[in-house]
Amino acid sequence: VLGENGRQRGTGWLVLGLTAVMAAVSAWVFWEDDEHWRSSSWLVGSWTCLSVMVAYVCTAFILSWPTREGRYPRYEDLFRHAWDTVFIVLLGLLLNAVFWALLLLWGSLFKMLGIVALNQLFSTDGFIYISSAMVFALGLHMGRDNDRIIGMLRGILLTLCRFLLPLASLIAIVFTFALPFTGLQPIWDTGYSTPIMLCLVAVNLFLLNGVFQDGEHVSGYPTWLVRMVDLCLLCLLVLVLLAGYSTWLRIEQYGLTPSRLLAIVLALVMVAHSVAAIWAMAVPKRQWLWSLRVSNPLIALLSVALVLALYTPWFNPLQLSANNQVNRVLGGKAQVDTFDAYTLRYDLGPPGKRAYDALLAQLEQGQVLSEPTRQALLARLKQVESDKAQQKPSA
């Protein structure tokens, strides 16, 4: 995607640096250690998704680096590359889909004639990996060389953002002002309030940035509609704080889990965006929400740093969750009869297994808890292994 700009102003070093960081984190997540199972399904799945976000944000900065003015990339370039990269990648994926559809058609036609060699070739791993990578790279090259098409698609999406932002703002405002009449208890009772409210906040922030664009264009809204969006920004902060508090209540009641830790991190990022948007609204400058040109890049880099920190040995969500679960039951915050030993043993990866084994050893040696409680917890831990053994299919 960089093309001939890859050698300009040290851009190549940024690419190598990003590659090294992504490779190091991926190696830590996927590689197995002496126990042969360090990687867990949650760690692998979450990193597979969040690594796309990290690469996307960093790519926008790297693409904007050759044309920077002074020390920092221009916001206009960040905006353009951030939106264009999405369509360029989609073009690569679309070309891949059409390519494989034609190959399947080709193979099916020859299969009717009794020739299966093509199908066998198309199904080999080597052919799949090499051809898919080549076609995807060709799609990226085509997207990069067709600025007019990509610009047209970007313009269509930004037009949709301008149309949908008032509706999304109205939804957030109505929901927020309904809370005093309904109370917060229905939210706490759902068990899934955090993702819903975070999605509502994320959609509004996405549409808001689509309307704001690079800050050089007016919104095109009448004054009353701008004021409604401003009111929505205040509501977004309320909603994201409620989402964070809802997750905190779950942690207090049931302990820390990797998903709840990730929800807290996402809530912190949303709080930063909401506060920055309110500040941009309250302190008007050259244009409406002008200071987002400063806050958006900083928050984006902060988000990348937070995500990368989660996938290090020092802030491993599995390790933090395992420690929290054990400390809760030993400290009396969690009842022995409701302690989720299965999650500790089988859902928190190797850190959970090590914490489980250490807790089991302490209980058997009588080092923790009083006698009745210790025996009850010891029985619960052993029951987990017994139930798991019974679930295994017989040979």
DOLODO-144454 format. One line per 4 residues: number of its first residue (from 1); for each residue x, y, z of N, C-alpha, C. Coordinates in pm, whole numbers. Layout:
NUM) X:Y:Z:X:Y:Z:X:Y:Z | ...
end
This chain:
1) 82:-119:0:0:0:0:87:126:0 | 202:118:63:290:234:68:347:267:-69 | 371:163:-151:430:187:-281:569:247:-270 | 596:347:-352:727:409:-354:751:498:-232
5) 646:523:-151:665:603:-31:730:525:82 | 746:393:64:801:310:170:943:347:209 | 1017:409:119:1155:446:149:1170:591:195 | 1061:665:203:1068:806:234:1065:832:384
9) 1157:912:432:1156:968:567:1146:860:675 | 1214:749:654:1219:645:756:1094:562:770 | 1006:565:670:882:490:681:907:340:689 | 1008:294:616:1040:152:619:1072:102:758
13) 1137:183:838:1169:142:975:1043:128:1060 | 944:213:1034:818:199:1107:749:68:1071 | 755:32:943:696:-95:900:766:-212:967 | 898:-208:971:973:-316:1036:944:-320:1186
17) 931:-203:1248:900:-200:1390:764:-260:1420 | 663:-222:1341:529:-278:1360:530:-429:1337 | 602:-473:1234:610:-616:1206:674:-691:1322 | 780:-634:1379:847:-701:1491:757:-709:1613
21) 684:-601:1643:595:-602:1760:482:-702:1741 | 419:-700:1625:308:-792:1599:356:-937:1602 | 475:-962:1546:528:-1098:1546:560:-1144:1688 | 617:-1055:1769:653:-1092:1907:528:-1124:1989
25) 426:-1040:1979:303:-1065:2055:234:-1191:2006 | 229:-1209:1873:166:-1330:1819:239:-1455:1861 | 373:-1448:1864:450:-1563:1908:420:-1597:2053 | 408:-1494:2137:377:-1519:2278:237:-1577:2294
29) 143:-1534:2211:5:-1582:2223:-9:-1724:2170 | 53:-1754:2054:26:-1879:1985:125:-1990:2020 | 248:-1956:2049:346:-2061:2072:318:-2136:2200 | 353:-2263:2201:334:-2347:2318:464:-2355:2397
33) 449:-2370:2528:567:-2385:2612:584:-2531:2649 | 659:-2556:2754:689:-2693:2793:563:-2770:2833 | 458:-2698:2875:335:-2764:2912:250:-2799:2790 | 293:-2749:2671:227:-2781:2544:86:-2725:2532
37) 53:-2626:2610:-82:-2570:2592:-93:-2429:2650 | 14:-2351:2638:9:-2217:2695:-101:-2133:2630 | -119:-2146:2500:-221:-2066:2433:-360:-2114:2474 | -451:-2020:2492:-588:-2052:2528:-680:-2001:2418
41) -801:-2056:2414:-895:-2016:2310:-931:-1869:2321 | -946:-1818:2445:-980:-1677:2460:-866:-1588:2415 | -744:-1623:2455:-628:-1541:2421:-607:-1538:2270 | -618:-1655:2206:-599:-1663:2062:-710:-1589:1988
45) -835:-1613:2029:-948:-1550:1960:-949:-1399:1975 | -925:-1351:2097:-928:-1207:2119:-812:-1137:2048 | -694:-1199:2049:-580:-1136:1980:-601:-1137:1829 | -662:-1241:1776:-689:-1246:1632:-776:-1128:1590
49) -873:-1092:1674:-960:-978:1642:-892:-844:1668 | -831:-832:1786:-774:-702:1824:-646:-671:1747 | -576:-773:1698:-457:-746:1618:-493:-674:1489 | -613:-700:1437:-660:-628:1318:-675:-480:1350
53) -731:-450:1468:-746:-310:1509:-611:-243:1526 | -516:-313:1589:-383:-256:1609:-316:-228:1474 | -323:-326:1384:-262:-307:1253:-329:-195:1175 | -461:-184:1188:-535:-80:1117:-493:60:1163
57) -489:80:1295:-452:211:1347:-308:246:1310 | -218:151:1330:-76:177:1301:-54:200:1153 | -128:129:1067:-114:148:923:-151:290:881 | -257:345:943:-296:482:910:-184:581:944
61) -118:560:1058:-8:649:1095:112:630:1003 | 141:505:968:256:480:881:233:538:742 | 113:523:689:83:578:557:89:731:557 | 60:792:671:62:938:681:200:992:714
65) 293:906:748:424:951:793:505:1023:684 | 509:973:559:592:1042:458:549:1185:430 | 422:1219:448:373:1353:414:351:1439:539 | 413:1401:648:392:1476:773:455:1614:763
69) 403:1703:845:460:1838:857:512:1854:999 | 641:1862:1014:701:1868:1147:716:1728:1204 | 683:1711:1332:703:1582:1399:586:1488:1385 | 469:1539:1356:348:1457:1363:279:1452:1228
73) 210:1342:1198:134:1334:1073:19:1434:1072 | -19:1476:955:-130:1567:942:-261:1493:962 | -357:1559:1026:-484:1493:1052:-557:1463:922 | -542:1549:821:-606:1525:692:-560:1393:633
77) -429:1364:645:-377:1239:591:-423:1119:674 | -425:1136:806:-474:1027:891:-619:993:858 | -700:1096:842:-841:1075:808:-855:1002:675 | -783:1046:574:-797:988:441:-750:843:440
81) -635:817:498:-583:680:496:-665:586:585 | -716:638:696:-795:553:785:-921:504:716 | -985:590:638:-1107:549:568:-1076:473:441 | -974:516:366:-943:451:239:-892:309:259
85) -818:285:366:-763:152:390:-873:48:401 | -984:85:461:-1097:-8:475:-1145:-54:339 | -1163:39:247:-1216:4:115:-1111:-69:31 | -985:-35:49:-880:-106:-25:-874:-252:19
89) -883:-276:148:-882:-414:198:-1008:-488:153 | -1122:-421:158:-1246:-484:112:-1237:-521:-36 | -1171:-437:-114:-1153:-470:-255:-1068:-594:-271 | -963:-606:-190:-880:-726:-194:-958:-851:-156
93) -1043:-841:-55:-1125:-954:-13:-1228:-990:-120 | -1288:-887:-182:-1386:-911:-287:-1322:-980:-407 | -1204:-936:-444:-1134:-999:-557:-1102:-1145:-524 | -1065:-1172:-399:-1038:-1310:-358:-1164:-1395:-369
97) -1278:-1339:-325:-1403:-1415:-330:-1441:-1449:-474 | -1429:-1353:-565:-1461:-1378:-705:-1362:-1478:-765 | -1235:-1465:-730:-1131:-1556:-781:-1161:-1700:-742 | -1195:-1722:-616:-1222:-1859:-571:-1355:-1911:-624
101) -1450:-1824:-646:-1576:-1867:-707:-1550:-1918:-849 | -1465:-1848:-924:-1432:-1893:-1060:-1355:-2025:-1058 | -1263:-2039:-962:-1187:-2164:-954:-1278:-2282:-920 | -1373:-2260:-828:-1466:-2367:-794:-1553:-2404:-915
105) -1594:-2303:-991:-1670:-2330:-1113:-1587:-2408:-1212 | -1461:-2368:-1227:-1369:-2437:-1318:-1353:-2583:-1277 | -1328:-2604:-1148:-1311:-2740:-1101:-1437:-2823:-1117 | -1553:-2764:-1094:-1679:-2838:-1107:-1705:-2878:-1252
109) -1672:-2788:-1346:-1692:-2821:-1487:-1607:-2941:-1528 | -1481:-2944:-1487:-1394:-3056:-1525:-1429:-3183:-1447 | -1486:-3166:-1328:-1528:-3284:-1251:-1641:-3356:-1322 | -1727:-3280:-1391:-1833:-3344:-1469:-1777:-3429:-1581
113) -1657:-3394:-1628:-1593:-3472:-1734:-1508:-3586:-1678 | -1509:-3600:-1546:-1431:-3707:-1484:-1288:-3670:-1454 | -1254:-3541:-1464:-1118:-3494:-1436:-1119:-3424:-1301 | -1058:-3486:-1201:-1061:-3433:-1064:-927:-3373:-1023
117) -831:-3371:-1115:-699:-3321:-1079:-704:-3174:-1038 | -789:-3095:-1105:-797:-2953:-1072:-850:-2932:-931 | -955:-3004:-894:-1009:-2993:-759:-906:-3032:-655 | -830:-3134:-683:-725:-3177:-591:-618:-3069:-576
121) -584:-3005:-689:-484:-2898:-683:-536:-2779:-605 | -661:-2740:-631:-717:-2622:-566:-735:-2641:-416 | -744:-2765:-369:-767:-2792:-228:-639:-2811:-147 | -524:-2806:-213:-398:-2820:-139:-367:-2693:-61
125) -303:-2709:54:-273:-2594:139:-181:-2495:70 | -80:-2547:3:15:-2458:-63:-51:-2370:-167 | -137:-2428:-249:-206:-2350:-352:-299:-2247:-289 | -371:-2287:-184:-466:-2196:-119:-392:-2076:-62
129) -284:-2100:13:-214:-1990:78:-148:-1897:-24 | -78:-1955:-121:-2:-1873:-216:-96:-1794:-307 | -196:-1862:-363:-285:-1793:-456:-370:-1688:-385 | -417:-1718:-265:-498:-1620:-192:-416:-1495:-160
133) -291:-1516:-116:-206:-1401:-85:-177:-1317:-209 | -151:-1383:-321:-121:-1310:-444:-242:-1232:-493 | -359:-1294:-491:-480:-1225:-537:-515:-1110:-443 | -499:-1133:-313:-528:-1026:-217:-433:-908:-239
137) -305:-936:-260:-208:-828:-287:-243:-755:-416 | -289:-830:-516:-331:-766:-641:-451:-674:-617 | -544:-719:-532:-659:-635:-500:-618:-507:-428 | -521:-518:-336:-471:-397:-269:-406:-302:-369
141) -330:-357:-463:-265:-273:-565:-369:-203:-652 | -473:-275:-689:-579:-216:-770:-651:-105:-693 | -678:-129:-565:-743:-27:-485:-658:97:-468 | -528:77:-450:-438:191:-432:-425:274:-559
145) -434:208:-674:-418:280:-800:-547:342:-851 | -660:313:-786:-788:369:-828:-841:463:-721 | -775:577:-709:-812:674:-606:-954:725:-625 | -997:739:-749:-1130:795:-773:-1240:701:-722
149) -1222:571:-746:-1323:475:-699:-1325:470:-547 | -1206:464:-486:-1198:460:-340:-1254:589:-281 | -1222:703:-343:-1276:830:-295:-1427:836:-307 | -1481:778:-414:-1626:776:-430:-1692:691:-322
153) -1634:574:-294:-1689:488:-188:-1680:557:-52 | -1569:626:-28:-1556:700:98:-1662:809:109 | -1686:878:-1:-1788:982:0:-1927:928:27 | -1956:809:-29:-2088:747:-4:-2103:713:143
157) -1998:653:203:-2006:617:344:-2020:740:434 | -1947:846:403:-1956:967:484:-2093:1032:471 | -2153:1021:354:-2289:1072:337:-2387:993:423 | -2369:862:429:-2453:779:516:-2435:817:662
161) -2311:847:700:-2286:890:838:-2361:1018:871 | -2361:1112:778:-2431:1239:801:-2581:1216:813 | -2634:1119:742:-2776:1090:748:-2814:1016:876 | -2728:924:922:-2762:836:1034:-2728:894:1170
165) -2635:990:1177:-2596:1045:1307:-2714:1104:1384 | -2803:1184:1324:-2917:1236:1402:-3003:1125:1462 | -3026:1016:1387:-3106:907:1440:-3036:839:1558 | -2906:811:1542:-2832:748:1652:-2827:840:1773
169) -2813:971:1750:-2812:1065:1862:-2945:1067:1934 | -3053:1062:1856:-3187:1061:1916:-3207:936:2002 | -3160:822:1956:-3173:698:2032:-3099:710:2166 | -2976:762:2161:-2899:777:2284:-2964:875:2381
173) -3018:984:2329:-3081:1084:2415:-3207:1029:2480 | -3292:966:2400:-3418:912:2453:-3389:805:2558 | -3294:718:2531:-3261:612:2627:-3207:671:2757 | -3120:770:2746:-3061:830:2866:-3166:899:2951
177) -3256:974:2886:-3358:1047:2962:-3470:955:3013 | -3475:833:2963:-3572:737:3015:-3523:670:3143 | -3393:675:3168:-3336:607:3285:-3391:658:3418 | -3409:790:3437:-3465:835:3566:-3604:779:3595
181) -3680:745:3491:-3815:695:3511:-3818:543:3530 | -3724:473:3469:-3721:327:3480:-3629:277:3590 | -3531:362:3630:-3432:316:3726:-3324:234:3659 | -3219:205:3735:-3105:132:3681:-3114:-19:3704
185) -3205:-62:3789:-3212:-204:3821:-3239:-291:3698 | -3327:-251:3605:-3346:-334:3485:-3217:-352:3405 | -3127:-252:3409:-3000:-265:3338:-2913:-370:3405 | -2905:-363:3540:-2819:-459:3610:-2873:-601:3596
189) -3004:-616:3582:-3064:-750:3578:-3043:-822:3445 | -3009:-747:3340:-2999:-812:3209:-2880:-906:3200 | -2766:-865:3256:-2646:-946:3244:-2567:-919:3117 | -2621:-840:3026:-2550:-807:2902:-2563:-659:2869
193) -2579:-577:2971:-2598:-433:2949:-2471:-366:2897 | -2355:-412:2943:-2230:-346:2903:-2208:-349:2753 | -2213:-466:2685:-2190:-463:2540:-2292:-381:2463 | -2418:-380:2508:-2521:-304:2436:-2492:-154:2446
197) -2463:-105:2567:-2438:38:2582:-2308:80:2515 | -2205:-6:2523:-2080:26:2454:-2099:29:2303 | -2183:-60:2251:-2211:-58:2107:-2283:72:2067 | -2377:115:2149:-2448:240:2120:-2351:358:2120
201) -2262:362:2218:-2162:469:2224:-2069:462:2104 | -2022:341:2071:-1928:324:1960:-1991:366:1828 | -2118:330:1806:-2186:369:1682:-2196:520:1670 | -2232:586:1780:-2243:732:1776:-2108:798:1751
205) -2002:746:1814:-1870:804:1792:-1822:781:1650 | -1851:664:1596:-1814:635:1457:-1885:731:1361 | -2016:745:1377:-2091:835:1289:-2048:980:1308 | -2017:1017:1433:-1972:1154:1460:-1844:1185:1385
209) -1750:1092:1387:-1624:1114:1316:-1645:1112:1165 | -1746:1036:1119:-1777:1040:977:-1833:1174:934 | -1905:1241:1022:-1956:1375:992:-1847:1480:1009 | -1765:1464:1112:-1657:1559:1137:-1553:1555:1026
213) -1525:1435:973:-1427:1413:865:-1289:1465:908 | -1230:1552:829:-1097:1603:865:-1104:1735:939 | -1225:1780:974:-1241:1905:1048:-1247:2028:963 | -1220:2013:834:-1220:2128:744:-1356:2152:680
217) -1448:2056:697:-1579:2068:634:-1685:2096:740 | -1783:2176:704:-1894:2202:795:-1985:2080:798 | -2058:2065:906:-2143:1947:921:-2260:1947:824 | -2306:2064:785:-2423:2073:699:-2554:2063:774
221) -2548:2055:907:-2668:2046:989:-2719:2185:1025 | -2849:2202:1040:-2900:2327:1097:-2860:2338:1244 | -2874:2455:1301:-2826:2479:1437:-2893:2387:1538 | -3024:2366:1525:-3094:2284:1623:-3046:2138:1619
225) -3007:2091:1500:-2959:1955:1490:-2818:1942:1549 | -2737:2047:1532:-2605:2046:1594:-2617:2042:1746 | -2714:2119:1798:-2734:2119:1944:-2782:1982:1993 | -2860:1912:1912:-2904:1779:1952:-2785:1683:1958
229) -2695:1693:1863:-2575:1610:1865:-2488:1646:1986 | -2480:1775:2018:-2404:1816:2137:-2464:1755:2264 | -2597:1753:2272:-2662:1691:2387:-2633:1541:2390 | -2627:1480:2274:-2596:1337:2266:-2457:1309:2322
233) -2363:1398:2299:-2228:1377:2350:-2227:1370:2502 | -2309:1451:2567:-2321:1444:2713:-2382:1311:2755 | -2480:1265:2678:-2544:1137:2711:-2447:1020:2692 | -2360:1030:2592:-2265:921:2568:-2174:899:2688
237) -2132:1008:2751:-2047:993:2870:-2124:924:2981 | -2251:958:2998:-2333:891:3100:-2345:742:3070 | -2369:708:2944:-2388:569:2907:-2261:487:2925 | -2147:543:2887:-2023:466:2898:-1983:451:3044
241) -2014:550:3128:-1988:535:3271:-2079:429:3332 | -2204:424:3287:-2294:319:3334:-2245:182:3289 | -2194:173:3166:-2143:46:3117:-2022:1:3200 | -1932:95:3230:-1818:61:3312:-1858:20:3453
245) -1956:92:3509:-2002:58:3644:-2073:-77:3646 | -2146:-108:3539:-2211:-238:3530:-2109:-351:3529 | -2001:-332:3454:-1895:-433:3452:-1827:-444:3587 | -1808:-331:3654:-1746:-332:3786:-1832:-408:3887
249) -1964:-392:3877:-2053:-466:3965:-2039:-617:3942 | -2028:-656:3816:-2010:-797:3785:-1879:-850:3843 | -1775:-768:3835:-1647:-811:3890:-1656:-823:4042 | -1725:-730:4106:-1741:-737:4251:-1823:-859:4293
253) -1921:-896:4211:-2008:-1008:4246:-1947:-1143:4212 | -1886:-1152:4094:-1843:-1283:4044:-1694:-1293:4017 | -1620:-1185:4035:-1477:-1189:4014:-1437:-1147:3874 | -1308:-1133:3856:-1252:-1086:3729:-1241:-1202:3630
257) -1277:-1174:3505:-1257:-1268:3395:-1192:-1191:3280 | -1129:-1260:3186:-1068:-1189:3073:-1165:-1100:2997 | -1288:-1147:2977:-1386:-1068:2903:-1423:-941:2979 | -1436:-951:3111:-1469:-833:3191:-1353:-734:3194
261) -1231:-785:3196:-1115:-697:3192:-1109:-623:3058 | -1137:-695:2950:-1139:-631:2819:-1250:-527:2811 | -1364:-556:2874:-1474:-459:2875:-1435:-332:2949 | -1360:-346:3058:-1313:-228:3132:-1220:-144:3045
265) -1130:-210:2971:-1038:-137:2884:-1115:-64:2775 | -1213:-131:2713:-1293:-66:2610:-1371:52:2668 | -1422:36:2789:-1495:146:2852:-1403:265:2876 | -1280:240:2917:-1184:349:2939:-1157:424:2808
269) -1142:350:2699:-1120:415:2569:-1241:499:2530 | -1361:445:2552:-1483:519:2521:-1498:643:2608 | -1459:632:2735:-1462:749:2823:-1370:858:2769 | -1250:818:2725:-1156:916:2671:-1215:985:2548
273) -1276:909:2459:-1337:968:2339:-1454:1060:2377 | -1535:1017:2472:-1651:1097:2511:-1609:1228:2576 | -1511:1221:2665:-1462:1343:2731:-1399:1437:2629 | -1322:1380:2535:-1261:1463:2432:-1367:1531:2345
277) -1475:1459:2312:-1581:1518:2231:-1654:1628:2308 | -1678:1607:2437:-1743:1710:2518:-1654:1833:2529 | -1524:1811:2546:-1431:1924:2552:-1431:2001:2420 | -1433:1927:2308:-1436:1993:2178:-1564:2072:2159
281) -1673:2022:2216:-1800:2094:2206:-1800:2218:2295 | -1746:2205:2418:-1752:2315:2514:-1652:2426:2484 | -1543:2392:2415:-1440:2492:2384:-1431:2505:2232 | -1526:2575:2170:-1525:2588:2024:-1405:2668:1976
285) -1352:2624:1861:-1238:2695:1802:-1271:2729:1657 | -1188:2684:1566:-1203:2723:1427:-1330:2665:1365 | -1356:2537:1393:-1474:2471:1341:-1541:2392:1454 | -1659:2338:1426:-1730:2255:1521:-1646:2132:1556
289) -1622:2110:1685:-1546:1996:1737:-1402:1994:1685 | -1344:2111:1665:-1213:2122:1602:-1105:2048:1679 | -1111:2046:1812:-1004:1985:1890:-1000:1833:1878 | -1100:1772:1811:-1091:1628:1784:-971:1595:1695
293) -924:1694:1622:-805:1673:1538:-683:1640:1624 | -684:1685:1746:-572:1656:1837:-599:1531:1920 | -721:1518:1971:-752:1408:2064:-764:1273:1993 | -821:1270:1874:-841:1141:1807:-712:1063:1784
297) -607:1124:1728:-482:1048:1711:-421:1002:1844 | -427:1088:1946:-369:1050:2075:-443:932:2137 | -577:935:2131:-655:826:2188:-634:698:2108 | -620:711:1977:-595:593:1895:-463:525:1934
301) -358:604:1953:-230:546:1995:-239:491:2136 | -312:558:2224:-333:506:2360:-405:372:2356 | -504:359:2269:-578:233:2257:-485:121:2211 | -399:150:2116:-304:49:2070:-212:6:2183
305) -165:102:2262:-76:69:2374:-147:-17:2477 | -273:13:2506:-348:-66:2603:-370:-208:2554 | -406:-222:2427:-429:-356:2371:-300:-438:2373 | -190:-378:2331:-63:-451:2331:-23:-490:2473
309) -52:-404:2571:-16:-434:2709:-90:-558:2760 | -214:-577:2713:-291:-693:2759:-230:-824:2715 | -155:-822:2606:-98:-945:2553:51:-952:2581 | 84:-925:2705:220:-938:2756:215:-1019:2884
313) 325:-1081:2924:324:-1159:3050:289:-1076:3172 | 309:-945:3169:289:-863:3288:142:-827:3309 | 64:-817:3201:-77:-780:3213:-167:-884:3146 | -125:-1008:3149:-201:-1117:3089:-338:-1128:3154
317) -449:-1110:3081:-582:-1119:3142:-609:-1252:3209 | -554:-1360:3154:-574:-1492:3215:-509:-1498:3352 | -387:-1444:3363:-316:-1447:3492:-384:-1356:3593 | -422:-1237:3551:-490:-1145:3642:-623:-1202:3690
321) -696:-1267:3600:-825:-1325:3638:-806:-1442:3734 | -707:-1527:3707:-682:-1641:3796:-644:-1594:3936 | -557:-1494:3943:-517:-1441:4074:-636:-1382:4149 | -721:-1310:4076:-837:-1248:4139:-935:-1352:4191
325) -960:-1455:4113:-1053:-1559:4156:-1005:-1630:4282 | -875:-1661:4287:-820:-1729:4405:-822:-1636:4526 | -783:-1510:4507:-781:-1415:4619:-921:-1391:4676 | -1022:-1394:4587:-1159:-1373:4635:-1204:-1487:4726
329) -1177:-1609:4687:-1224:-1720:4769:-1144:-1733:4897 | -1015:-1701:4892:-934:-1706:5013:-962:-1589:5105 | -1002:-1475:5047:-1032:-1358:5127:-1174:-1351:5177 | -1256:-1449:5140:-1393:-1452:5188:-1491:-1373:5105
333) -1448:-1312:4993:-1541:-1237:4908:-1629:-1329:4826 | -1582:-1448:4798:-1659:-1546:4721:-1694:-1663:4811 | -1818:-1707:4806:-1862:-1821:4884:-1805:-1950:4827 | -1768:-2040:4915:-1708:-2165:4871:-1807:-2246:4787
337) -1934:-2246:4827:-2032:-2329:4757:-2069:-2274:4620 | -2034:-2148:4590:-2061:-2091:4458:-1932:-2061:4380 | -1818:-2100:4435:-1690:-2073:4370:-1683:-2150:4237 | -1651:-2077:4130:-1647:-2136:3996:-1510:-2200:3973
341) -1492:-2319:4029:-1364:-2388:4015:-1342:-2436:3873 | -1449:-2467:3802:-1435:-2516:3664:-1371:-2409:3575 | -1418:-2284:3588:-1359:-2176:3509:-1212:-2158:3542 | -1177:-2163:3669:-1038:-2149:3709:-952:-2260:3649
345) -1002:-2380:3650:-922:-2496:3607:-915:-2509:3456 | -1024:-2483:3386:-1029:-2518:3244:-1049:-2401:3149 | -1092:-2283:3198:-1121:-2172:3108:-1019:-2060:3112 | -926:-2063:3205:-827:-1955:3218:-688:-1999:3175
349) -680:-2103:3093:-553:-2143:3036:-454:-2191:3140 | -326:-2194:3103:-222:-2237:3197:-216:-2157:3327 | -236:-2021:3325:-238:-1950:3454:-346:-2002:3546 | -463:-2034:3491:-570:-2088:3573:-535:-2225:3627
353) -472:-2309:3546:-433:-2442:3593:-329:-2433:3704 | -231:-2342:3685:-129:-2327:3789:-190:-2275:3919 | -282:-2179:3907:-348:-2128:4027:-433:-2236:4092 | -498:-2318:4010:-579:-2428:4063:-491:-2528:4137
357) -378:-2566:4076:-289:-2664:4139:-230:-2608:4269 | -194:-2480:4267:-137:-2419:4389:-241:-2413:4500 | -364:-2376:4465:-470:-2371:4566:-501:-2510:4620 | -503:-2609:4533:-529:-2746:4576:-420:-2794:4672
361) -294:-2762:4640:-185:-2803:4728:-193:-2734:4864 | -227:-2605:4866:-240:-2533:4993:-352:-2591:5078 | -463:-2629:5012:-575:-2687:5086:-539:-2823:5143 | -472:-2905:5064:-434:-3039:5111:-333:-3033:5225
365) -250:-2929:5226:-151:-2913:5333:-204:-2834:5451 | -329:-2787:5441:-389:-2714:5551:-330:-2577:5576 | -283:-2510:5471:-216:-2381:5487:-314:-2263:5484 | -433:-2281:5431:-527:-2170:5415:-663:-2211:5467
369) -742:-2111:5507:-880:-2126:5551:-893:-2213:5675 | -1008:-2204:5737:-1037:-2286:5855:-1082:-2425:5810 | -1087:-2518:5906:-1109:-2658:5871:-1239:-2685:5795 | -1357:-2640:5841:-1479:-2672:5765:-1478:-2613:5625
373) -1436:-2488:5617:-1433:-2420:5486:-1329:-2484:5395 | -1215:-2520:5452:-1109:-2581:5371:-1154:-2713:5310 | -1220:-2795:5389:-1265:-2924:5338:-1373:-2907:5231 | -1459:-2809:5251:-1565:-2785:5152:-1506:-2739:5019
377) -1406:-2648:5025:-1344:-2601:4903:-1261:-2711:4838 | -1194:-2793:4919:-1115:-2904:4865:-1205:-3002:4792 | -1321:-3030:4851:-1415:-3121:4785:-1467:-3062:4654 | -1487:-2930:4652:-1538:-2867:4530:-1433:-2872:4419
381) -1306:-2851:4453:-1200:-2857:4353:-1186:-2997:4296 | -1191:-3098:4382:-1178:-3235:4334:-1301:-3278:4254 | -1417:-3223:4288:-1538:-3257:4215:-1529:-3209:4070 | -1460:-3096:4049:-1445:-3044:3913:-1369:-3143:3827
385) -1258:-3195:3877:-1180:-3291:3800:-1258:-3420:3779 | -1335:-3460:3879:-1415:-3581:3865:-1522:-3565:3759 | -1588:-3449:3756:-1691:-3424:3656:-1630:-3418:3516 | -1512:-3358:3506:-1445:-3348:3375:-1407:-3487:3325
389) -1360:-3572:3414:-1322:-3707:3374:-1443:-3785:3324 | -1558:-3762:3385:-1679:-3832:3345:-1730:-3783:3209 | -1694:-3659:3175:-1740:-3603:3046:-1660:-3656:2929 | -1539:-3711:2953:-1456:-3760:2846:-1520:-3883:2783
393) -1523:-3889:2651:-1583:-4006:2586:-1499:-4130:2608 | -1563:-4241:2626:-1490:-4365:2649:-1427:-4414:2520 | -1314:-4483:2533:-1242:-4528:2414:-1317:-4640:2343
end
